[in-house]
Amino acid sequence: MSAAASPARVLDGAAVAAEIRDALRPRIEAVRRAAGRPPTLGLLLAGSDPGSEVYVRNKMRQGEGLGIGTALERLPASAAFEEALRVVEAFNADPDIDGILVQSPLPAGMGDDAERRIFEAIEPSKDVDGFHPENVGRLVQQTSTLAPCTPSGVMELLDRSGVALNGRQAVVIGRSDIVGKPMAMLLLHRHATVTICHSRTVDLPRVASQADVLVAAVGRPAFVTVEFVKPGATVVDVGTNTLTDRDQVASIFGVGSKKLAAFDRRGRVLSGDVHPGVAGVAGAITPVPGGVGPLTIAMLLSNTVQAAEQRLRWRA
């Protein structure tokens, strides 16, 4: 039977995330013994975006479940940028805070460049998202200790799933500073030949279909269809899109699908950037949910522990 006719192997991000969290437990205990407290993450949540509320709650729950300390500061949607900056500066100065996370998006009233300015204000050694310019530069130089969580999680998944990268063709669809660019850099560091595609790429399906490893991070539901995929390729779906239109769900997943039944119960479902039909062509694929999402949080916790360990080494 050909690779195109076989169902794709599902890369279980939730299982890999559990492995990552389990490996953190002895490291967390070692930090607790050495510092007299656990590794601690400071979080800023501004506004009341429902998705942000869920993300922050999940991050805190998983961190506290491992024994990581958390300190949450909340601001109303009406808060000025200077109020958010004061929270970050307080976290920077607090010797008991090892990592800082500012949940995106920030309220629109803080200004168009608020996120860039707030990320630049975070002490680089506490920048567990890996967005500070110093950490971005270190990533390019292959000397980073705190790299962006989602791309780092994808690399863990590929490695632990036995996906070869050395000498392979990799295509990343999406050029964001958060996922696309660092994803391409991490793949390049592993000796893949990397192409970054975006909205102005000419004949995007043809370029994508050359990839042995295809990473979709474009933020458009079911954008990557069968014509984008080389038979047998590994397809990583970074997208998490909430669908609230029944006709769209039926169009993507089919009238008799489990997704449509779930939509009828809840009024919304998640879709990745990859069309479900790709599973009939790809050699391996990540699901949504249960693929990349759990890895992002696992790597955030890993970066928090890494930051705590680094600060202990500096103190020694």
N, C-alpha and C positions, 0 to 999 in steps of 0.2 A: 504494500500500500504506500502511495506517495506521501511526502510530508504535507502536501496541500490537502490531502484527503483525511488526514489524521487530526483529531481535535488537539488543540494546543495544550501543552503542559501549563498548569496554573501555578504561578509563582506566589507562594503564600506569604505575603508580607506580615500578616498577623503572627504567624509562627516564628518568623525571623525576629520580629520585634520582641517577642517573649524571650527568645534566646539572648538578645542584647540586654534586656532588662535583668535577666537572671545573672548574667556575667557582671553586672554592676554591683550586685549586692555585697560581695566581699570588699570591693573598692570603697563603697559607701561606709562600711563598718570601719575600714582602715582610716578614713578621713575623720570619722567620729572619734576614734581613739586618739588620733594625733592632735586634732583641733579642739576636742572637748565639745563638739557640736557637729551636726550633719552638714554635708554640702547643702547650700541654701540658694534658692532661686527667687529673685525679686521680680514680680510681674506688675506691669502697668496696664490697666484696662480703662480706656477712656470711651465714654458713650455707652450705648446699649444695643449695639449690633447683635442680633440673635446668634449668628454664626460665631462671632467672637466670644460671646458668653459660653457657648458650648465648648469651643476650643480651649478656652482658659480653664473651664471646669475639668475637662478631661486631662489637661496637663497637670493640674494640681492634684487630681485624684491619683493619677498614675505615679507622680513623683512622691506623694505622701505614702502611697502603698509600698514604695521601695525604701522609705525612710529618709527621703530627701526633704529638707525643710522648704517651705514656701512662704513668701510674704507678698500679699496682694494689696496694691493700692488702686483705688477706683477714683475716676473723675467723671463728672457729668458731661453730657454731649456739649453743653454750653461752655465748658472750660476753655480758657485761653491756652495758647501754646506754651506760654511762660509757666503755667501751672504744671504741665507735663514735664517741662524741662527741669523744674525744681524737684520733681519726684526722681527723675533719672540722676540728677546730681546728688540727691540724698543716698540713693542706692550706690552710686560710685564711691561715696565717702564712707559707707558703712562697712567696717571690716568683717562683719558677719554675713555679708551678701557676697556670694561667689559668682553668680551669673545674673544677668539682667535680660528680661524679655519685655519688649513693648509690643503689645498685640495690635496687629493691623486689621482693618484700616483705622486710622485716627479720624476723629470728627472733621467734617469738611470745613468747619469754622476755624480750625487751626491753621489753615492755609494750604496751598497746593504743594509746597515743598516741606511740609511739617515732618513727614516720615524721614526724608533724607536728613534733615537737620537733627531730628531726635536720635537717629542711628549714629550720626557723627558725634553726638554728645556722650555716647556710652563709652566707658573705659574699655579699650580694646581687650584687655585681659578678662573682662566680664561679659564680653559680647558673644553670648552663646548662640545667637543667630548667625554669626559670621558675616554681618553686613557692614561693619565699620571699614572705612577705606584701608586702614592698616591691615586688617585681616584679609580683605580682598587682594591686596598686594601680595601678602604672604601666600595666599592660595595660588596666585599666578607663579610665584617663585618656587612652589612646592615645598614651602616651609611652614605651612599653617598648622596650628593645633586646634583651632576653632573654625570649622568650615560650615557652610550653610547646611541646615539639617535635612531638607528634602533630598538634594543631590547626594549627600553622604549616605542617607538611608538607601537610596537606589543602588549605590555602589556596594553596600553591605548585602543587599538582596542578590545582586548579580554574582558576587563572590561566593556567597553561601549556597547559591543554586547551581554553581559550577558553570556559569556562562563565560566562555572565553572572550577576552578583550584584546589581547596582544595581537596586533596586526589586522584586526577586524575593522570593517567599515561601520562607523556609528553615525547616525543622523539624529540631531536634536531639533525638534520643531518647537520654536519659541526662543526668544532671546532676552528674557527678563533677567534683571540683576539677581533675583531671588532663586530662580531655578535654571533657566536656560543657559546663561553664561557660565555659572559655576559647574553645572552638569557637564558641559563641553570640556571645561578645563580638567575636571577629575578624570574623564574618559581619556583625554589626551595624555595625562600623566601615567595612565595605564597602557600606553602605547597603541591605543586605537587611532585610526585615521578618522578625524571628526569633521563633519559638516554641520553648520548651524543654519537652519532654514527659518523663514519668517514670512510675513504677509506679502512681501515683495519678491519672494523667490519665484523665478520663472519655472513653470512646469514642476510644481512642488511634488505631485504624485510620482513623477519619474525619478526625481532626486531621492525621495524617501525610499523608493522601492529598491534602491541599491544597498540599503543598510542591512548588515547582519544584526545590529542592535539599533532599534528605533525607539526614541524617547519622545513622547507626545506631551507637551506642556504649553498648550495654546489657549486653554480656557474656553473651548467651543465644543459643545456636546456632540459626540459621534462624528467629529470632523475627519478623523483618520479612517478611511474606508479600505476595502480590500485592495484597491488599485495602488494604495500607498505602500503595500507590504510585500516584501520578498518572501516567497514560500520558505518556511522553516525559520524565519527571523525571530529574534526575541523582541517583544513589543512591551515597553514600559509605559503605562498610562498614568500620568501625573494629575490628570484633570479630575476635579470634583465639582460637578455642575448640578445645581438643584433645578429639577424640571417641575413646573407647576401647570403645564398645559397637557391635557390628556391626549389630544391629537398628536402632539410631538412625541409623547411616550409611546403611543401605539405605532407611530411611523418608525421609530428607532428600534423598538424591541419586539414589535409584533402584537397582533390583537389578542392572541391567547397566551401571552407571556406572563411569567411570574412578576415581572416589573410592573406590568399594567394592573395586575391584580393588587399589588402593593400600593400602587397609586390610588386605586379606587378605595382602599382602606384609609390611607393617610393624607391623600391630596397632594403629595409630592414624593419624588424619588430622586436618587442620585444617578447621574450618568458621568462616565469618564469622557475623555477626548477621543476615545477609540470606539468605533462602531462594533457592536457585538459580533457582526459577521466576520470580523478579522480573526476570531478564534478558529475558524475553519482553515485558515491559511498559515498563520503563525506557528512557529515551533514551540514558543512559550509566551505567556502573556500574564500581565498582572490584572487582577479583578478590581472593580470599584463597586462598593467599598471592600476593604480587606487587603488591599495591595500596598500602595505607597503610603497612604495615610497613617497607618500605625507606626511605620518606620520613622516618619517625621518627628513624632513625639518621642519615640525611643532615642533618637539621636539628640534631641534637645536635652533629655535627661543625661545622656552620655556626655554631652558637652559641658553640662553643669558640673558633673563629677570631675571631668578633665580640668575645668577651670579651678576647682577647689584643690585638686592635686598640685596643679602648677603653682598656686599661691602658697601652698605649704612648702614646696621646694624652695621658693624664693625666700621664705621666712627662715628656713633651716640654716 
